[in-house]
Amino acid sequence: MDAFESVIAAILERKGYWVQTSVKVELTKEQKREIGKPSSPRWELDVVAYKGAENELLAMECKSFLDSPGVRIAGLDASDPDHPNIYKLFVDETLRRVVLGRLVSQMVERGFCRSEPTVKLGLAAGKIHGEVAALQSFFDNKGWTLWTPEMISDELSQLAQSGYDNSVAAVVSKLILRDSRRGEVGLSGKASKKEAPREAASTSSRYQKYDVRAGADVERQLNKRETVHRLVRALWERGVRPEQMSEAVPGYENRLFCSAPGRLTGETFTKSVQDEYARSGKTFDPRRFSIGDDELIYSGGRTWALTNQVGSNTEEMLEQLMRRFPAPDVKWERSRR
Protein backbone atom coordinates (compact mmCIF):
# COMPACT_ATOMS: atom_id res chain seq x y z
CA MET A 1 0.00 0.00 0.00
CA ASP A 2 1.23 3.49 -0.94
CA ALA A 3 2.23 5.63 2.08
CA PHE A 4 -0.11 8.47 1.11
CA GLU A 5 -2.96 6.01 0.64
CA SER A 6 -2.37 4.70 4.17
CA VAL A 7 -2.67 8.26 5.51
CA ILE A 8 -5.98 8.83 3.71
CA ALA A 9 -7.24 5.41 4.85
CA ALA A 10 -6.43 6.27 8.48
CA ILE A 11 -8.31 9.57 8.23
CA LEU A 12 -11.35 7.86 6.70
CA GLU A 13 -11.36 5.21 9.42
CA ARG A 14 -11.31 7.93 12.04
CA LYS A 15 -14.32 9.52 10.31
CA GLY A 16 -16.32 6.31 10.67
CA TYR A 17 -15.70 4.57 7.35
CA TRP A 18 -14.85 0.93 6.76
CA VAL A 19 -11.84 1.09 4.44
CA GLN A 20 -10.04 -1.05 1.85
CA THR A 21 -6.99 0.00 -0.15
CA SER A 22 -5.78 -1.07 -3.59
CA VAL A 23 -9.22 -2.43 -4.46
CA LYS A 24 -9.30 -4.34 -7.75
CA VAL A 25 -12.52 -3.95 -9.74
CA GLU A 26 -13.14 -7.07 -11.79
CA LEU A 27 -14.63 -5.90 -15.09
CA THR A 28 -16.43 -8.32 -17.37
CA LYS A 29 -15.35 -8.82 -20.98
CA GLU A 30 -18.31 -6.74 -22.13
CA GLN A 31 -17.38 -3.93 -19.75
CA LYS A 32 -13.77 -3.97 -20.94
CA ARG A 33 -14.95 -3.62 -24.51
CA GLU A 34 -17.28 -0.79 -23.49
CA ILE A 35 -14.38 1.23 -22.09
CA GLY A 36 -12.27 0.44 -25.16
CA LYS A 37 -9.78 -1.77 -23.29
CA PRO A 38 -10.65 -5.39 -24.17
CA SER A 39 -7.33 -6.71 -22.83
CA SER A 40 -7.23 -4.51 -19.75
CA PRO A 41 -6.38 -6.14 -16.40
CA ARG A 42 -8.54 -5.49 -13.34
CA TRP A 43 -9.02 -1.79 -12.63
CA GLU A 44 -7.50 -0.74 -9.31
CA LEU A 45 -8.84 1.99 -7.00
CA ASP A 46 -6.55 3.54 -4.40
CA VAL A 47 -8.99 3.65 -1.49
CA VAL A 48 -12.60 2.48 -1.19
CA ALA A 49 -14.51 3.51 1.92
CA TYR A 50 -18.00 2.61 3.09
CA LYS A 51 -20.11 4.22 5.81
CA GLY A 52 -23.01 1.98 6.76
CA ALA A 53 -25.05 4.59 8.60
CA GLU A 54 -25.42 6.60 5.41
CA ASN A 55 -25.01 3.72 2.95
CA GLU A 56 -22.29 5.78 1.26
CA LEU A 57 -19.58 4.25 -0.91
CA LEU A 58 -16.59 6.51 -1.59
CA ALA A 59 -13.93 5.76 -4.21
CA MET A 60 -10.97 7.97 -3.36
CA GLU A 61 -8.03 8.43 -5.72
CA CYS A 62 -4.85 9.57 -3.94
CA LYS A 63 -2.22 11.86 -5.52
CA SER A 64 0.48 12.99 -3.10
CA PHE A 65 2.61 14.89 -5.68
CA LEU A 66 4.76 16.21 -2.81
CA ASP A 67 7.86 16.62 -4.98
CA SER A 68 6.07 17.83 -8.10
CA PRO A 69 4.09 20.97 -9.03
CA GLY A 70 0.90 19.33 -7.77
CA VAL A 71 -2.58 18.52 -9.06
CA ARG A 72 -3.45 20.80 -11.99
CA ILE A 73 -7.01 21.61 -13.00
CA ALA A 74 -5.89 21.36 -16.64
CA GLY A 75 -5.41 17.63 -16.14
CA LEU A 76 -8.97 17.22 -14.91
CA ASP A 77 -11.05 19.44 -17.18
CA ALA A 78 -9.29 18.26 -20.40
CA SER A 79 -8.40 21.88 -21.26
CA ASP A 80 -4.77 20.93 -21.91
CA PRO A 81 -4.47 18.10 -24.48
CA ASP A 82 -0.75 17.79 -23.73
CA HIS A 83 -1.28 17.08 -20.03
CA PRO A 84 -0.54 13.45 -19.07
CA ASN A 85 -3.78 11.50 -18.68
CA ILE A 86 -3.39 10.42 -15.06
CA TYR A 87 -6.94 11.24 -13.93
CA LYS A 88 -8.74 8.77 -16.16
CA LEU A 89 -11.74 8.21 -13.89
CA PHE A 90 -12.35 11.95 -13.70
CA VAL A 91 -11.86 12.70 -17.40
CA ASP A 92 -13.51 9.66 -19.06
CA GLU A 93 -17.25 9.61 -18.31
CA THR A 94 -17.80 6.13 -19.77
CA LEU A 95 -14.90 4.68 -17.80
CA ARG A 96 -16.16 6.31 -14.62
CA ARG A 97 -19.70 4.99 -15.08
CA VAL A 98 -18.55 1.43 -15.85
CA VAL A 99 -15.91 1.15 -13.11
CA LEU A 100 -18.02 2.68 -10.35
CA GLY A 101 -21.06 0.69 -11.43
CA ARG A 102 -19.09 -2.56 -11.32
CA LEU A 103 -17.57 -1.54 -7.97
CA VAL A 104 -21.06 -1.28 -6.48
CA SER A 105 -22.07 -4.69 -7.85
CA GLN A 106 -18.87 -6.27 -6.58
CA MET A 107 -19.17 -4.80 -3.09
CA VAL A 108 -22.83 -5.78 -2.75
CA GLU A 109 -22.23 -9.31 -4.08
CA ARG A 110 -19.47 -9.86 -1.52
CA GLY A 111 -21.54 -8.50 1.34
CA PHE A 112 -19.34 -5.46 1.95
CA CYS A 113 -22.19 -2.95 1.62
CA ARG A 114 -25.96 -2.70 1.39
CA SER A 115 -27.72 -2.51 -1.94
CA GLU A 116 -28.11 0.78 -3.81
CA PRO A 117 -25.47 2.79 -1.96
CA THR A 118 -24.79 6.44 -2.76
CA VAL A 119 -21.54 6.36 -4.77
CA LYS A 120 -19.07 9.24 -4.68
CA LEU A 121 -15.78 9.79 -6.47
CA GLY A 122 -13.09 11.74 -4.66
CA LEU A 123 -9.51 12.94 -4.95
CA ALA A 124 -7.08 13.41 -2.07
CA ALA A 125 -4.37 15.85 -3.16
CA GLY A 126 -1.15 16.22 -1.23
CA LYS A 127 -0.27 19.28 -3.30
CA ILE A 128 -2.27 21.54 -5.64
CA HIS A 129 -0.83 23.69 -8.40
CA GLY A 130 -2.54 27.05 -8.80
CA GLU A 131 -5.72 28.38 -7.20
CA VAL A 132 -7.25 25.91 -4.76
CA ALA A 133 -10.62 27.65 -4.89
CA ALA A 134 -10.87 27.12 -8.65
CA LEU A 135 -10.19 23.41 -8.32
CA GLN A 136 -12.66 23.16 -5.44
CA SER A 137 -15.33 24.89 -7.51
CA PHE A 138 -14.69 22.49 -10.39
CA PHE A 139 -15.14 19.48 -8.08
CA ASP A 140 -18.26 20.92 -6.47
CA ASN A 141 -19.88 21.45 -9.86
CA LYS A 142 -19.12 17.85 -10.78
CA GLY A 143 -20.47 16.50 -7.48
CA TRP A 144 -17.07 15.04 -6.59
CA THR A 145 -15.18 15.15 -3.30
CA LEU A 146 -11.86 17.01 -3.03
CA TRP A 147 -9.53 16.75 -0.06
CA THR A 148 -7.10 19.64 -0.21
CA PRO A 149 -3.66 19.63 1.46
CA GLU A 150 -5.03 21.96 4.15
CA MET A 151 -7.94 19.65 4.90
CA ILE A 152 -5.65 16.63 5.11
CA SER A 153 -3.30 18.54 7.42
CA ASP A 154 -6.21 19.51 9.67
CA GLU A 155 -7.39 15.90 9.85
CA LEU A 156 -3.88 14.73 10.74
CA SER A 157 -3.72 17.37 13.44
CA GLN A 158 -6.92 15.96 14.97
CA LEU A 159 -5.49 12.47 14.62
CA ALA A 160 -2.41 13.60 16.55
CA GLN A 161 -4.59 14.78 19.42
CA SER A 162 -6.66 11.59 19.55
CA GLY A 163 -6.16 8.66 21.89
CA TYR A 164 -4.04 5.59 21.28
CA ASP A 165 -3.85 4.52 17.64
CA ASN A 166 -1.04 2.36 16.34
CA SER A 167 -1.49 3.16 12.64
CA VAL A 168 1.50 4.64 10.82
CA ALA A 169 -0.41 7.85 10.07
CA ALA A 170 -1.41 8.33 13.70
CA VAL A 171 2.07 7.66 15.08
CA VAL A 172 3.81 10.00 12.61
CA SER A 173 1.20 12.70 13.22
CA LYS A 174 1.73 12.51 16.96
CA LEU A 175 5.52 12.66 16.62
CA ILE A 176 5.55 15.63 14.24
CA LEU A 177 2.42 17.69 14.78
CA ARG A 178 1.91 17.32 18.50
CA ASP A 179 5.52 18.15 19.39
CA SER A 180 5.78 21.04 16.93
CA ARG A 181 2.60 22.62 18.24
CA ARG A 182 3.45 22.29 21.92
CA GLY A 183 7.19 22.83 21.74
CA GLU A 184 7.70 19.52 23.52
CA VAL A 185 10.76 17.32 23.39
CA GLY A 186 10.76 15.17 20.25
CA LEU A 187 12.79 12.20 19.08
CA SER A 188 16.09 13.91 19.79
CA GLY A 189 15.38 13.86 23.52
CA LYS A 190 15.83 17.60 23.93
CA ALA A 191 14.15 20.73 22.64
CA SER A 192 17.03 22.42 20.87
CA LYS A 193 16.36 25.32 18.53
CA LYS A 194 19.38 24.39 16.46
CA GLU A 195 17.96 20.94 15.86
CA ALA A 196 14.46 22.17 15.03
CA PRO A 197 13.51 21.27 11.43
CA ARG A 198 13.01 23.96 8.83
CA GLU A 199 9.38 22.94 8.57
CA ALA A 200 8.74 24.21 12.11
CA ALA A 201 7.97 27.73 10.90
CA SER A 202 5.47 26.58 8.29
CA THR A 203 3.89 24.16 10.76
CA SER A 204 3.56 27.00 13.24
CA SER A 205 1.80 29.26 10.73
CA ARG A 206 -0.42 26.38 9.68
CA TYR A 207 -1.78 26.23 13.21
CA GLN A 208 -1.83 29.98 13.76
CA LYS A 209 -4.47 31.14 16.25
CA TYR A 210 -6.36 34.43 16.13
CA ASP A 211 -8.20 36.87 18.39
CA VAL A 212 -11.41 38.54 17.19
CA ARG A 213 -12.91 41.63 18.82
CA ALA A 214 -16.55 42.49 18.12
CA GLY A 215 -17.71 45.41 20.22
CA ALA A 216 -16.94 44.66 23.87
CA ASP A 217 -16.55 40.94 23.21
CA VAL A 218 -13.13 39.43 22.59
CA GLU A 219 -12.64 35.78 21.67
CA ARG A 220 -9.07 34.51 21.80
CA GLN A 221 -7.05 31.59 20.45
CA LEU A 222 -9.54 30.77 17.68
CA ASN A 223 -8.55 28.43 14.88
CA LYS A 224 -8.89 29.56 11.26
CA ARG A 225 -12.41 28.34 10.73
CA GLU A 226 -13.63 29.77 14.02
CA THR A 227 -11.97 33.10 13.19
CA VAL A 228 -13.66 33.46 9.81
CA HIS A 229 -17.01 32.42 11.27
CA ARG A 230 -16.78 34.90 14.14
CA LEU A 231 -15.77 37.78 11.87
CA VAL A 232 -18.54 36.99 9.37
CA ARG A 233 -21.12 36.83 12.14
CA ALA A 234 -19.92 40.15 13.54
CA LEU A 235 -20.32 41.81 10.13
CA TRP A 236 -23.76 40.23 9.68
CA GLU A 237 -24.81 41.55 13.09
CA ARG A 238 -23.83 45.01 11.81
CA GLY A 239 -26.04 44.77 8.73
CA VAL A 240 -23.74 43.23 6.10
CA ARG A 241 -25.62 40.66 4.01
CA PRO A 242 -24.10 37.28 3.07
CA GLU A 243 -24.40 38.14 -0.65
CA GLN A 244 -22.28 41.23 -0.09
CA MET A 245 -19.63 39.23 1.74
CA SER A 246 -19.50 36.69 -1.09
CA GLU A 247 -18.78 39.49 -3.56
CA ALA A 248 -15.98 40.76 -1.32
CA VAL A 249 -14.15 37.40 -1.46
CA PRO A 250 -13.86 36.71 -5.22
CA GLY A 251 -11.63 33.67 -4.77
CA TYR A 252 -14.60 31.76 -3.37
CA GLU A 253 -17.04 32.93 -6.06
CA ASN A 254 -20.41 31.49 -5.01
CA ARG A 255 -19.00 28.99 -2.51
CA LEU A 256 -18.53 31.17 0.55
CA PHE A 257 -22.11 30.47 1.59
CA CYS A 258 -24.92 28.11 0.75
CA SER A 259 -28.53 29.03 1.51
CA ALA A 260 -32.14 27.89 1.50
CA PRO A 261 -35.43 29.78 1.74
CA GLY A 262 -37.04 30.28 5.16
CA ARG A 263 -35.80 30.32 8.74
CA LEU A 264 -34.40 26.81 9.19
CA THR A 265 -32.52 24.68 11.71
CA GLY A 266 -29.55 22.46 10.88
CA GLU A 267 -31.43 19.28 9.89
CA THR A 268 -34.17 20.95 7.85
CA PHE A 269 -31.60 23.31 6.33
CA THR A 270 -29.48 20.43 5.03
CA LYS A 271 -32.50 18.71 3.45
CA SER A 272 -33.68 21.95 1.84
CA VAL A 273 -30.26 22.73 0.34
CA GLN A 274 -29.83 19.15 -0.90
CA ASP A 275 -33.18 19.38 -2.69
CA GLU A 276 -32.27 22.76 -4.20
CA TYR A 277 -28.88 21.47 -5.40
CA ALA A 278 -30.50 18.34 -6.86
CA ARG A 279 -32.85 20.43 -8.97
CA SER A 280 -29.76 22.05 -10.49
CA GLY A 281 -28.05 18.72 -11.08
CA LYS A 282 -25.50 19.31 -8.29
CA THR A 283 -24.58 17.45 -5.10
CA PHE A 284 -24.50 19.19 -1.73
CA ASP A 285 -21.92 18.01 0.82
CA PRO A 286 -22.98 19.34 4.25
CA ARG A 287 -19.55 18.50 5.70
CA ARG A 288 -18.13 21.51 3.84
CA PHE A 289 -20.30 24.03 5.68
CA SER A 290 -20.96 25.09 9.28
CA ILE A 291 -24.56 23.93 9.69
CA GLY A 292 -25.00 23.81 13.46
CA ASP A 293 -28.12 25.58 14.73
CA ASP A 294 -25.93 28.21 16.41
CA GLU A 295 -23.83 28.70 13.24
CA LEU A 296 -26.58 29.44 10.72
CA ILE A 297 -27.41 33.02 9.69
CA TYR A 298 -30.86 34.33 8.73
CA SER A 299 -30.91 37.15 6.19
CA GLY A 300 -33.25 38.32 3.44
CA GLY A 301 -35.78 35.55 3.97
CA ARG A 302 -33.15 32.81 3.65
CA THR A 303 -31.00 30.77 6.01
CA TRP A 304 -27.27 30.83 5.24
CA ALA A 305 -24.37 28.54 6.16
CA LEU A 306 -20.74 29.62 5.92
CA THR A 307 -18.11 27.37 4.34
CA ASN A 308 -15.66 25.65 6.68
CA GLN A 309 -13.16 25.12 3.85
CA VAL A 310 -10.61 27.74 4.85
CA GLY A 311 -6.87 27.34 5.20
CA SER A 312 -3.75 29.06 3.89
CA ASN A 313 -5.84 31.90 2.45
CA THR A 314 -7.49 32.74 5.79
CA GLU A 315 -5.77 36.07 6.37
CA GLU A 316 -6.36 37.17 2.77
CA MET A 317 -10.07 36.44 3.25
CA LEU A 318 -10.18 38.37 6.54
CA GLU A 319 -8.43 41.35 4.98
CA GLN A 320 -10.78 41.38 1.99
CA LEU A 321 -13.82 41.43 4.26
CA MET A 322 -12.47 44.19 6.50
CA ARG A 323 -11.38 46.34 3.56
CA ARG A 324 -14.83 46.10 2.02
CA PHE A 325 -16.77 46.48 5.28
CA PRO A 326 -14.64 48.49 7.73
CA ALA A 327 -16.31 48.37 11.14
CA PRO A 328 -14.62 50.45 13.87
CA ASP A 329 -15.54 47.98 16.62
CA VAL A 330 -14.57 44.80 14.73
CA LYS A 331 -10.96 43.70 14.56
CA TRP A 332 -8.91 40.55 14.12
CA GLU A 333 -5.26 39.86 14.89
CA ARG A 334 -2.87 37.00 15.38
CA SER A 335 -2.91 35.59 18.88
CA ARG A 336 0.16 36.19 20.98
CA ARG A 337 1.81 33.00 22.13
Buried (B, 14 or more C-beta within 10 A) or exposed (E): EBEBBBBBBBBBBBEEBEBBBEBEBEBEEEBBEBBEEEEEEEBEBBBBBBBEEEEBBBBBBBBBBEEEEBBBBBBBBEEEEEBEEEBEBBBBEEBBEBBBBBBBEBBBEEEBBEEEBEBBBBBBBBBBBEEBBBBBBBBBEBBBBBBBBBBBBBBBBEBBEEEEBEBBBBBBBBEBBBBBBEEEEBEEEEEEEEEBEEEBEEBEEBBBBBBBBBEEEEBEEBBBBBBBBBBBBBBBEEEBBBBBBBEBBEBBBEBBBBBBEEEBEBEEBBBBBBEBBEEEEEBBBBEBBBBEEEBBBBBEEBBBBBBBBBBBBBBEBBEBBBEBBEBEEBBBEEEEE
